[in-house]
């Protein structure tokens, strides 16, 4: 049995008829290769990439001023600053506090919330 290359097969089908939809290409693949396990999502990605490669679609350029937000640029909690002994001391104190609560995070959080309530009054 020959090796099955999903992308190549999708391209072959689209070269014959570029008007087919992704579902129609998937149906043809399943009829042509009934013993192959064809993942629908993977086939649709291969369909999209094949259409782009054959020049049937193109990527639109981004509008200026609309920069993508990367995961690294997303706001997050402030990490403990390195070299800041007060930050490290706080982490050590929190670890000790958690150990005093027998490692039960829920008990520790309840105690911290109660402390916060006392300090606000």
DASUL-V99056 format. One record per run of one state. SS is the DSSP state (@ for helix, = for strand, . for the rest). FROM is the first residue (numbers start at 1). LEN is the number of residues. Records with the same first field share a line. If there is no record, write none. Layout:
SS=FROM-LEN, FROM-LEN
This chain:
.=1-5, 17-5, 33-7, 54-17, 74-11, 101-4, 121-1
@=6-11, 22-11, 40-14, 71-3, 85-16, 105-16
